[in-house]
Structure formats: C-alpha cells, structure tokens
Amino acid sequence: MTDHEFGDQHTELELSIVEKYLHFFTTALRNKFPQLWYIAAFAGTGYRTIRHEAIPANLIDAGEPERIERRRGSAKIAIDVAPRFDFLVFIENKPSYVQALEDLRARHPDRRIAVVKNDANEGLKSLLASNSWRSARAVLFLDPYGMEVDWSTLVSIARTQAIDVWYLFSLAGFYRQATRDHADLDDDKRAALTRMLGTDEWERELYSANTTSDLFGGDDGVSRRRDADLVALEAYAKKRLETIFGAVLDPLPLPLHERPQRFSLFFSISSQNPAALKLAKNVGNHILRAGISS
C-alpha cells in the first residue's frame, strides 16, 4: 500500500467532523434527492499513514521497534458512510496516489466510484460543468496541502447551489504571503493571494499607511504595513467566501489547542434555499461546536 504521511492530531479531528456531517447528509437527504455525491479533491490514497518512531531499549524497558499505522482518510471514510453515497469522485494528480485510489475502488466493485487523475482545480471545474445539479446534491472536501485552491474553482462550486463544502483553508499560507511590510510583497506573492482570494482589493484593505520620520524628526515618507493579525486575516477570508456562498459558518481553528493557528476549517453552503440553509447551518454549527469542546 502506498504511504501517505500527512497531518497531525488536528487531522483526526478534522476527519471526524467531516465524517459526522457525511452521516447526517446521507441520512437527511436520502429520500429527497435521487443522487447523493461525495467529492474529494486532493484525495490522496484513501488512507493516512502514521509512523511511530522506535523507542530504544534501556535498563528497565525493552523498547519498541518502529511501527507504521494506517488510518482511514476521507475517501475511505466516505465509502464507509451509511446510508451510502450514490457516487464518489476522488480527484488526485500524483500517479502513485491515483494508483492507490484505483486499488481502493477495485476493492469495492459494488460501488460507483470515479478516480480522476487531474489537477484539483481543473478536475473540479470539469466535473461541475459536465453535470446537471437539479437532481443531485453533494458534499465536497477540499483538503489542499497549501494555497492550491483557486477562487475561480470556489465560484464554480457555489454556482451549483447544490454542494456543501468543507474547506481546510491555509491561514498560515495567507499570513506568510501577506508580508507585514508592504515593501516585501513581490509579484509572486500578489498573484498567489489574488488567486486564492479572488480580488486584488486585499492589498488596499489589509495594508494601512503610516508616516515615517527621519533622524531629525522630519517627514521621511509613507510606509504601509499589515496590521491584521491571524484573527483578522481569518475574518477577511470568511468575508470573501460569504460573497459567493449562501452561508459560511464561523470556522474551526486548527490545531485546536496549539498556537499559532495554522488552518481554518470552513463550512460553506452553496444552496440559496432558506430551509436548506437553516438545516445545514444548524447541523454544521452543532458539529463544529462539538469539535471545539473536544
């Protein structure tokens, strides 16, 4: 089996939250829509590899050899959910991971599973454009390694009005690219932030002007700095998501009990139907609050 080592203890919490929502989703909507889908972009191998280092022997303890543990990733979790999803789509671009997903699909010949080898953004846009969403509803898990999710992809998702999205947003990536000193921004950082946030207005909104003085107390010009901390950057990301989705819940900060915060787990609902929004928001908030108290 192909090893896929990623994440930390916060990954277990993140996956447990998504699993709880998947159970709710298929239970609540099973008799309301003919087709219920699960989509994983950055699908990995279907499993998460955890390597436990060897413990050397001493005078009292015999020690332990290195141990490798494999736990379910989002793809295998979605396969196991009951009531079942009608269709599962796993998008992955790394060849060895794609093969692992094909092996996973082969072990479940009774299930309708598609393994798509493609860039996550391109694969998602193609999938969304080639299907009608009148009779289908889906849950999408976006678990990128960094800032790979394009804003244009999020817009395509929101336009379906049929997909609930769990999105692990790289707050640390946002913080690093949006340098404290405006003068340290370069074209690559600007492009990465604009691609992720869908606007170049972040530069005007996040950087304030400050007058600097020379050695003799005279006016030495105007410098610009980002005063927004991690909390403010997270709020800005939420505000951007709210411009395209029907609702965006307050995110779960991850890791939960460590600082600095590195990720924000956002739950965004693309539906514009008031009843659907109310139900998804109530359940999503309940699951997120339980995660915070864990």
N, C-alpha and C positions, 0 to 999 in steps of 0.2 A: 504494500500500500504506500502511496506517495505521501511523504511527510509534508505537513503544512503547519509550521510553527508560527503562531501569531497571538497577539493579545496578552491579557493578564487576567487578574481576578475580575476586573471590571467587564471582561468579555463574557464571563459566565453570567453575570447579572444582566448584561445587555441581551444575551441569547434567551435567558429565562423570561425576560419581559416580552420579547418578540414571540416566544412560544405561547405564552399566556394569551396574547392577542390573537394569534392564529387559531387557537381553540375557540375563543369567543366568535371570531369571524365566521368560521365554517359552521358553527352551531347556530348562530343567529340568522345567517343568510342562506342556509341550506335549502330552504323551501321557497325562497324569494327570487332567486336568480338561477337560470339553467346552468351557468358556468361560473365556477369559483376558481380563480387562478392564484398561484403563488409565483412570484418572480424574484430571483436573487441576481443582482448584478455584483460583480466581484465575488463570484460564488465559491472560489477556492476549490477544495477537493471534496467537500461534504463532511469532512471531519477536521478536528483541531488536534494537532499533535502537541503534547506537553512532555518535555524532557525533564526528568527528576535527576539531578546530579548525584553521583556516587557519594556515599558517606564513608570516609576512611575508617578503618578499624582502629581501636585504641585498647588500652589495658582492660577496660570494662566491657566495651561494646564490640561485637564482631563486625560492625559496619554493614553497609548495604551497597550492592552494585548499582550502576546507573539503570534507571527504569524509564521506559517510554510508555506513556499513556495516551490513548486516543479517545477523544470525546466527540460527541456529535456536533457538527457545525450546522449552520442554518439550513442547508439543503437537506440533510438527513432528518433534522427536526421537522421540516415541512412535510417530508414524506410520511413521517410517523404520526402526524396530526390526525385525530379523529374527531368529528366526521372528516372524511378525506377531501382534499382539493381535487378538482376535476382535471386540472392541468398544472404542471410545474415546469417553469422555464429557468434554466441555470445558465447564466452568461459568464464566460470566463475566457481570458485571452492567452494564458500561459499553457503551452502544449501539454506539459506533464499533468497539470491540474485538470485540463479538459479530458485527458485520458482517464484520470481517476473518477471524474463525473460520469463518463461513459460506462465505466465499470460499475458504478453505483446504479446507474439506470438499468444495466443488464441484470442486476440482482433483483430488480423489481419489474419483471416483464408484464405484470398485470396493470401497471400504472402508465398513464400518458405523461411522459417526461420528454422535454426537449433540451438538449445540451447545445448551446450556441457558442461557437468559438468566434469571439469578436471583442473589440474594444467595448467597454461597458456603455459608454455614451452612444456609440454608433449602433450597437446591438439593441439597446432600449428604444432608440428612436425608430429603428426599422420595425421592431415588434409592435410598437404603439401605432405606427402609421398603417400597418398592414392588417389591422384587426378592428372590427366594429365593437364598441363597448356598450351597446344598448342592452344586450342580454348577459353580459359578463361583468363581474366585479373581481378586484384583485387586491392583494397585499404585496407591496414591493419592499424589499430590504436592500438599502443602499449602505454598504459597509466598505467604503474605499480605504486604501492604505494611507491616503493623504488628502490632497485637494483635487482629486481627479474628476469629480462630478461637475459637469458644465451647467451653467444656468439655463442654457437652451434646452438641455435634457429635462430639467425640472419643469420648465414651461410646457414641454410636450406631455409630461406626466399629468400636470394639473389640468390641461385642456381636456383630458379624457373624462373628467368628473366621475371617475369610476374606480380610482385607485387610492388606497390608504398607504402612506409611505412612512417607514421607519428609516431615518437618515442619521447615520453617525457622522456628525459634522466635525471637521478638524479645527477646533478652536485654537490649538497650538500653532497650526499652519497659518491661520489668519493672523495671529499675533506676531509670528516671525516675519511674514511677508509685509505686513503693515508696520514698518520700522518706526521706532519712536521719533527719530529725527527725519523730517520730510526730505532733507537733502540726501538721505541714504536710500531713498526709493530709486530704483532703476527701471528700465523699460520692461524687464522680465517680471519683476515684482508687480508692477502696474498691470501687466497683461494677465498674470495669474489671478489677481484679486478681481479684476473686471470680469474675467471668465467665470469665476466662482460666484460672484455677487450679482452679475447681470447688469451692472451700471458702472460708469466711471465717477458717479457722484460721491462715492465713498471718500474720494480724495478731498473733496471740499468739505464734506460733512464730518470727517474724523480728525482733520488737522486744523488747529487753531493758530492764529498768527500771534507772535509775541515780539515786542520791540526789544532789541538788544542794545547794550551800551558799550562804548569803547572805554579804554583805560582812563580817560579824562572825564567820564560821565556824559559824553555826547552821544547822540543817536547814531548807532552803528548799523542800522538797518532792521529788517523784519525777518525773523526766523519762524518756521512753522513746525509744530510738534503734535504728535498724537497724545492727547491726554486720556483718551478712553482706555480703561483697564479691561481685564478679561470679561467682567460682568457686562460692561458697556458694549464690548465687541459682540458678545453673545446676544444681547438685546438688539443690536443692529442687524445681525444675521436673521433673527426671528422676524424683525420688521420687514426685511426683504422677502422672506418666504410668505408672509401674510399678504403681499401684493399679488400673489398668483394662486394661493390655495384658499379653499373655503374656510379652513380653520387651521391654526398651528398652536399646539399646546406648549406650555412652558416646558423647556427641555430638562432632561435628567443630566446633571453634571457628572462626568466620568473622568478619572476614577472617583468613586463616591466619597471615600474617606481619606484621600490624599490631595495634596496641593503641590504644585499648581494644577488646576484643572486642564486636561488636555483635549477632551472631547465634549460635545453636547449631543445627546440623543434626542433628536426632534421627531415628533409625530405630527405629520401633516395630512390633512384630509382634503382630497380634491373635489369631493361632492359639494354641490351648492344647495342640495335639498335640506331644508331646515330639520326635518325629522331624522334623516341620516346623520347630519352633523351633530345633533344633540346626543344620539345614541353613541356614536363613535367617540365623541368628546368625553362623555360620562365614563365609558369603559376605559378609554385611554388614560384619563386622569386617575382613575382608581388604580390601574396597573402601575402607573408611574409613581404614585404616592406610596404604594406598597414597596416599590423598589427603593425609594428614598429611605424608608423606615427599616429596610433590611440590614 
